[in-house]
Amino acid sequence: MAKNVLGGDLVDCSRNPMTGWYRDGCCNTGAGDTGVHTVCAVMTADFLAYSASVGNDLSTPAPQYGFPGLKPGDQWCLCAPRWQEAFEAGSAPQVVLDATHVQTLEWCRLEDLQSHAVTG
């Protein structure tokens, strides 16, 4: 069982919309996940606008990739480097710590994640 950033078992992030590198609802990761989709983030309008401004439009559906498009309040397995970038820019979304993979700590400080924590 994968671990979360708090040392417990990793729990699901979202099944509606279905998220995760493996599209299983969980922010698990593996060798093919070069983006490190490990942060269970709660989308905000501010973050979605920020992400689009740096070239990653998460609001527009892309059905050919099974991507529904995200709206504020949706939970999504976000790339750890993108969360860190957004944090440094003052636009980081909230984080569900129990559903955020421990590998995130290679990119982000636990204290920073905790400062944006919500319960899922």
C-alpha atoms as a printed R data frame, in Angstrom:
    type eleno elety resid chain resno       x      y       z
1   ATOM     1    CA   MET     A     1   0.000  0.000   0.000
2   ATOM     2    CA   ALA     A     2   1.337  3.426  -0.962
3   ATOM     3    CA   LYS     A     3   1.842  6.003   1.790
4   ATOM     4    CA   ASN     A     4   0.687  9.598   2.034
5   ATOM     5    CA   VAL     A     5   2.721 12.629   3.128
6   ATOM     6    CA   LEU     A     6   1.624 12.073   6.740
7   ATOM     7    CA   GLY     A     7   2.908  8.474   6.787
8   ATOM     8    CA   GLY     A     8  -0.500  6.789   6.637
9   ATOM     9    CA   ASP     A     9  -2.067  4.749   3.864
10  ATOM    10    CA   LEU     A    10  -2.804  6.728   0.705
11  ATOM    11    CA   VAL     A    11  -6.565  7.219   0.282
12  ATOM    12    CA   ASP     A    12  -8.540  8.056  -2.854
13  ATOM    13    CA   CYS     A    13  -8.491 11.617  -4.117
14  ATOM    14    CA   SER     A    14 -11.476 11.649  -6.493
15  ATOM    15    CA   ARG     A    15 -13.609  9.292  -8.521
16  ATOM    16    CA   ASN     A    16 -15.809 12.119  -9.885
17  ATOM    17    CA   PRO     A    17 -13.991 13.318 -11.849
18  ATOM    18    CA   MET     A    18 -11.885 10.167 -12.081
19  ATOM    19    CA   THR     A    19  -8.315 11.222 -11.383
20  ATOM    20    CA   GLY     A    20  -4.851  9.811 -10.950
21  ATOM    21    CA   TRP     A    21  -2.019  8.864 -13.274
22  ATOM    22    CA   TYR     A    22  -3.650  5.422 -13.510
23  ATOM    23    CA   ARG     A    23  -7.189  6.921 -13.604
24  ATOM    24    CA   ASP     A    24  -8.131  4.900 -10.533
25  ATOM    25    CA   GLY     A    25  -9.103  7.803  -8.272
26  ATOM    26    CA   CYS     A    26  -5.802  7.701  -6.383
27  ATOM    27    CA   CYS     A    27  -2.682  9.914  -6.600
28  ATOM    28    CA   ASN     A    28  -0.418  6.893  -6.906
29  ATOM    29    CA   THR     A    29   2.638  7.094  -9.140
30  ATOM    30    CA   GLY     A    30   5.009  4.860 -11.028
31  ATOM    31    CA   ALA     A    31   7.949  4.822 -13.414
32  ATOM    32    CA   GLY     A    32   5.940  6.164 -16.371
33  ATOM    33    CA   ASP     A    33   4.583  9.145 -14.434
34  ATOM    34    CA   THR     A    34   7.184 11.716 -15.460
35  ATOM    35    CA   GLY     A    35   4.908 14.554 -14.291
36  ATOM    36    CA   VAL     A    36   4.686 13.134 -10.752
37  ATOM    37    CA   HIS     A    37   0.858 13.410 -10.422
38  ATOM    38    CA   THR     A    38   0.925 12.973  -6.646
39  ATOM    39    CA   VAL     A    39  -0.759 16.010  -5.031
40  ATOM    40    CA   CYS     A    40  -4.469 15.649  -4.289
41  ATOM    41    CA   ALA     A    41  -5.438 19.251  -4.961
42  ATOM    42    CA   VAL     A    42  -8.791 21.011  -4.615
43  ATOM    43    CA   MET     A    43  -9.201 23.219  -7.651
44  ATOM    44    CA   THR     A    44  -9.800 26.938  -7.204
45  ATOM    45    CA   ALA     A    45 -10.608 29.573  -9.816
46  ATOM    46    CA   ASP     A    46  -7.310 31.275  -8.998
47  ATOM    47    CA   PHE     A    47  -5.275 28.114  -9.533
48  ATOM    48    CA   LEU     A    48  -7.109 27.155 -12.738
49  ATOM    49    CA   ALA     A    49  -6.414 30.637 -14.152
50  ATOM    50    CA   TYR     A    50  -2.778 30.408 -13.056
51  ATOM    51    CA   SER     A    51  -2.348 26.960 -14.613
52  ATOM    52    CA   ALA     A    52  -3.827 28.139 -17.917
53  ATOM    53    CA   SER     A    53  -1.517 31.188 -17.865
54  ATOM    54    CA   VAL     A    54   1.534 28.913 -17.719
55  ATOM    55    CA   GLY     A    55   0.351 26.668 -20.536
56  ATOM    56    CA   ASN     A    56  -1.710 23.956 -18.839
57  ATOM    57    CA   ASP     A    57  -5.434 24.607 -19.359
58  ATOM    58    CA   LEU     A    58  -7.167 22.295 -16.907
59  ATOM    59    CA   SER     A    59 -10.624 23.836 -17.406
60  ATOM    60    CA   THR     A    60 -11.245 22.801 -21.014
61  ATOM    61    CA   PRO     A    61 -12.428 19.219 -21.582
62  ATOM    62    CA   ALA     A    62 -10.228 17.005 -23.765
63  ATOM    63    CA   PRO     A    63 -12.446 13.964 -24.401
64  ATOM    64    CA   GLN     A    64  -9.824 12.341 -26.633
65  ATOM    65    CA   TYR     A    65  -7.709 11.923 -23.475
66  ATOM    66    CA   GLY     A    66 -10.615 11.074 -21.183
67  ATOM    67    CA   PHE     A    67 -10.213 14.479 -19.507
68  ATOM    68    CA   PRO     A    68 -13.472 16.109 -18.372
69  ATOM    69    CA   GLY     A    69 -12.163 19.614 -17.695
70  ATOM    70    CA   LEU     A    70 -12.001 20.846 -14.121
71  ATOM    71    CA   LYS     A    71 -13.960 23.445 -12.166
72  ATOM    72    CA   PRO     A    72 -13.450 24.983  -8.725
73  ATOM    73    CA   GLY     A    73 -14.094 22.411  -6.004
74  ATOM    74    CA   ASP     A    74 -13.000 19.414  -8.086
75  ATOM    75    CA   GLN     A    75 -10.270 17.277  -6.556
76  ATOM    76    CA   TRP     A    76  -7.494 16.247  -8.938
77  ATOM    77    CA   CYS     A    77  -4.096 14.560  -8.796
78  ATOM    78    CA   LEU     A    78  -1.862 17.467  -9.669
79  ATOM    79    CA   CYS     A    79   1.802 17.293 -10.638
80  ATOM    80    CA   ALA     A    80   3.979 17.999  -7.594
81  ATOM    81    CA   PRO     A    81   6.309 20.373  -9.507
82  ATOM    82    CA   ARG     A    82   3.261 22.367 -10.734
83  ATOM    83    CA   TRP     A    83   1.880 22.642  -7.186
84  ATOM    84    CA   GLN     A    84   5.259 23.920  -6.000
85  ATOM    85    CA   GLU     A    85   5.434 26.407  -8.865
86  ATOM    86    CA   ALA     A    86   1.920 27.656  -8.051
87  ATOM    87    CA   PHE     A    87   2.811 27.859  -4.358
88  ATOM    88    CA   GLU     A    88   5.822 30.040  -5.128
89  ATOM    89    CA   ALA     A    89   3.586 32.241  -7.329
90  ATOM    90    CA   GLY     A    90   0.974 32.597  -4.564
91  ATOM    91    CA   SER     A    91  -1.680 30.586  -6.453
92  ATOM    92    CA   ALA     A    92  -1.431 27.086  -4.981
93  ATOM    93    CA   PRO     A    93  -4.673 25.137  -4.587
94  ATOM    94    CA   GLN     A    94  -5.662 23.472  -1.338
95  ATOM    95    CA   VAL     A    95  -4.374 19.961  -0.627
96  ATOM    96    CA   VAL     A    96  -5.947 16.786   0.805
97  ATOM    97    CA   LEU     A    97  -2.973 15.439   2.769
98  ATOM    98    CA   ASP     A    98  -4.324 11.892   3.322
99  ATOM    99    CA   ALA     A    99  -4.671 11.532  -0.462
100 ATOM   100    CA   THR     A   100  -1.303 13.123  -1.382
101 ATOM   101    CA   HIS     A   101   1.434 10.581  -2.159
102 ATOM   102    CA   VAL     A   102   4.603 10.640  -0.038
103 ATOM   103    CA   GLN     A   103   6.711 11.096  -3.180
104 ATOM   104    CA   THR     A   104   5.375 14.666  -3.285
105 ATOM   105    CA   LEU     A   105   7.886 15.484  -0.554
106 ATOM   106    CA   GLU     A   106  10.663 15.246  -3.133
107 ATOM   107    CA   TRP     A   107   9.236 18.453  -4.641
108 ATOM   108    CA   CYS     A   108   7.303 20.185  -1.855
109 ATOM   109    CA   ARG     A   109   7.853 20.884   1.839
110 ATOM   110    CA   LEU     A   110   5.365 19.251   4.203
111 ATOM   111    CA   GLU     A   111   4.930 22.568   6.029
112 ATOM   112    CA   ASP     A   112   3.887 24.264   2.765
113 ATOM   113    CA   LEU     A   113   1.417 21.487   1.969
114 ATOM   114    CA   GLN     A   114   0.027 21.655   5.512
115 ATOM   115    CA   SER     A   115  -0.486 25.413   5.165
116 ATOM   116    CA   HIS     A   116  -2.907 24.623   2.303
117 ATOM   117    CA   ALA     A   117  -4.512 21.516   3.840
118 ATOM   118    CA   VAL     A   118  -8.227 20.702   3.796
119 ATOM   119    CA   THR     A   119 -10.057 17.538   4.717
120 ATOM   120    CA   GLY     A   120 -11.313 15.525   1.758
